[in-house]
Amino acid sequence: MSTNEIIFDEGRHHRARLGFVLLAMEQTVEGDLFQLAPPGVGVHFARAPMANRISVDTLSAMATGIGDAAAQILPDLDLDTICYACTSGSVVIGEERVFAELNRGAPGAQPTSLITSVMQALATINAQRIAVATPYLDEVNAIEHRYLQDHGFTVTNIQGLRLENDADMARVAPSHLIDFAKEVDRSDAEALFISCSALRTLDIIDTLESALGKPVITSNQAMMWHCLRLAGISDQLENRGALFKVN
C-alpha cells in the first residue's frame, strides 16, 4: 500500500493539545490531569530540573528550566496552551517571568501558570475573601499570602503543613487533607483554596464543598479548568467541584 492510500483522521487529540511543565520530582499532576481531560483533549508533559526541597531559593533557581522544558513538549506540533504546573513556583518566580519562559520554549501556545489559573477560578466563582490551606513552609506561605492580597483577594486565613519535600506532600493522605481543610476554613471566607499541585485533592473536592457549604478550589482542578477554557473547551465535569459547572 502506498502512502497515498493511507487513511488519516484528526487523531486522538483533535479538540486541543495542552502542555504542562512539571517539577522534576512531581508525582500527582499527570494522574490528575489525565482524569480531568475530556475526550479529544491531549495533555502533554515535560519536567524542569529542581531540588526536592520546596523553598524560596529552590523555586527561584528553576526559572530558566521552565522555558527549556516547554521547548520539549511536542516540538513539531502546535500546543493550544502551555502551563507551568507549580503553585508555589508561580508565586515565587512571578507570572511575568513564567510567561516569558513559556513563550521562549513554546512561542505558539497561550501561556499560563498555576497561580494564574487559581486566581481566574476564584474570580469566576466570585470569591474575593478566601481561606488558604497549603503544605508549605511559612516562608512560602508569606509570599503566597502577599501575592494573593496584591491581586485583590482578602486572605482570611492561611495555614501550612510546614513540609519541605515534594515527595512528602504527595504522600499526605486525602482523609488528613479533609480534616486540615476544615481546620483552616473560616466562616467569613467565600471559598477555600487548597494550594499545591502535589496534594491529592482531586477526589475530595465535592466532599469538602458539601461539608463547608462553599466552593473549594484546588490547584490541579483550577489549572485544568483554566487551560481547557483558554483552549475553547467548555465541557462541564461531574464530581469535580462547583468550578467545573461554570464555563
N, C-alpha and C positions, 0 to 999 in steps of 0.2 A: 504494500500500500504506500503510495507517495504522500508527502506532507500535504499536498493539495487536497487530498481526500480525507484528511483527519477532521473530525467534527469537534469544534471547540464551543464551550459555553462561557458564561461570565465568571465562572469559578466559584469557589465556596464563599468568598468574601466580597460579593458583588455590591453589597449595600454600603460598606465603609471599611476602611483599614485604620485601626487605631494603634499608635505606637506609644510605648511606655519605657522610660529609663528608670531602672531599679537600682537600689543599693546592691553592692556585690553579694552581701550575705542575706538578702531578702528571702523569706520563706512563705509569705502569706499572699502577696498581691496576685501572683499568677493564678492560683487556685480560685481566689475570689472573682477575678475578672472573667475567667472562663465561665464561671457560674452565671455571671451577670450579662454576658454577651448574647444579644438576641440573634436569631437565625440570620445568616447573611452578613454578619459583622465579624471581622477578624481582629484579634488582639495579638500584638507582636511586641517582643521584649528584647532589651539589651541591658547589660549591667555595667555600672560605673564603679571603679575601684574606691574602696573606703574601708577604714578600720572598723572592727566590730563594735567598738565603743561609740556610743552616741553622745557627743559633747559638742559644744560650740566650736571648738578647734577642729575636730574631725569632720564636722559637717561643712565648715568653711573651706576646708582643704580640698573637697571633692568637686569644686565648681567646674574646673576645666574638663574634668572627666565626663560631665553631663553631655557636652557637645560631641565629644569623641564617641561616646556610646550611642547617641542619637544617630550618628552617621552610619552605624552598623545595622540599623533596622530597615530591612527591605530597601537596600540602597539603589536598586534598579527599578523600583516601583514608587508611586506617589502614595504617601500617607495622607489621610484626611486631617488627623490631629496627632500631635506629639506632646506627651505629658511627662514631667518629672514627678515620679511617684513617691515622694517623701514629704510628709507634712512639716516636720521639724527642719529639714534641709531647705525647704522652700522659704521658711520664715527666716532662718539664719542667713542664707545666701541672698534672699530677696528676689521678688518676682522679676524685676528688670534684668538682673544678671542671668537668672534662669532662662528667661525668654531669649536673651541674646545667645546663650549657649545652644539652646534648642534650635534656634534659627540657623546657627552656624552648621549644625550637624544635619538638620533636615529642613532646608530652606523652603521646600514646597508645602510643608504641613503647617496647620494653625497651631501655635504653641500655647500651652497652658501649664499650670503647676497644681500640685495637690492643694495648697492653701488657697489658690485662686478658685478652684472648684468648690472648696468648702464655703468660702465667702459668697460665691454665687448661689450655692444651695441655700444658705441661711437667708440671703436676700429674697430668694424666690418663695420661701415659706413665710416671709415677713417676720423673721425672728431677729430682733436687734439686741435684746437682752439674753445672754446665753451663759450657761454653766459649762465648764470645760473639764473633762476628765482625760488624763494623759498617763503614759507610763514613764515620763521623762524625769530627768534631774531638775532641780529647782532653777538652775541657770538657764536651761532651755525653756522652761515654763515662763520665766520672766520675760524672755524675748517674745514668745508667742502671745503672752498677755498684752504686751505693749503693741505688737503688730496688729492684733485684732482691734484694740482700742483706737489705734491710729487710723484704722479703716472704717470707723464709725460704729463699731459694736461695743456694747457695755458688757463686760465680763463680770458677772455677779459672784462667781467663784471659779478658781482654777486649782486643781489638785493633781499631783502626780504620784506614781508608784515609786519613783526615785530609782528606776532601773537604768543601768548603764549600757548593757549589752543587748543588741538587737535579737540575738538568739534567745535571751530570757523573755523579751517582750512577746515573741512568737509562741512562748510556752505558757503564758498566763491563761488559766482556764476560763472559758466563757462564763461559767457559773460565778466565778470570782468577779469578772467584769460587770456582771449584772449587779452584784452587791455593791461594788465600788461606785458604779454609776449612780445608784440610788443615794449613796452617801454624799456624792459630790453635787447632785442636783439641788437647786434652790427653788422655793415656791414662786419667787418673782422672776425666774428665768423663763423665757418664752420657748426655749428649745435647749436640749442638751447636746453638746458636741463631744464625741469621743475621738480624740486625736491620736493618730499613728496608724500607718498602713500595715504595721507588723501585727497589730492586735487582731484577734479572731472575733470580730464584732458582727460580721455579716448576718449570722443566723440568730442574733439576739435582738435585732432592732425592733421587730414587732412586739416581742415580749416586753421590752423596756417602754415602748410607746404606750402599751396598754397599762403598765404599772404606773407610769409617771403622768399619763394623761396629756402628753405634749409630744411634738415631733422630736425624733432623735436622728442626728446627723452623724455619720461615721466617715472616716477618711476614704476608704475604698468605695463605699456606696456613693459618696459625693463625687469622687473622681470619675467613676464610670458614667454616672448620670450626666455630668458636665461634658465629658468627651463625646458621648452619644449626641447630646443636644447640639454641640458645636458642629458635628458631622451631619446634622439634619435628621437624626434618628430620634423619633419622639415616642417610641414604644413605652408603654406603662407595664411595670413588672409587679407581680403579686409577692407578698411576704418579704418585701424589701424596704418597708417604711413608707411614710407619707410622701416623702420626696419623689418616689417613683410613680406617684399618682398624678403628678403635675407635669406639664410639658416644659 
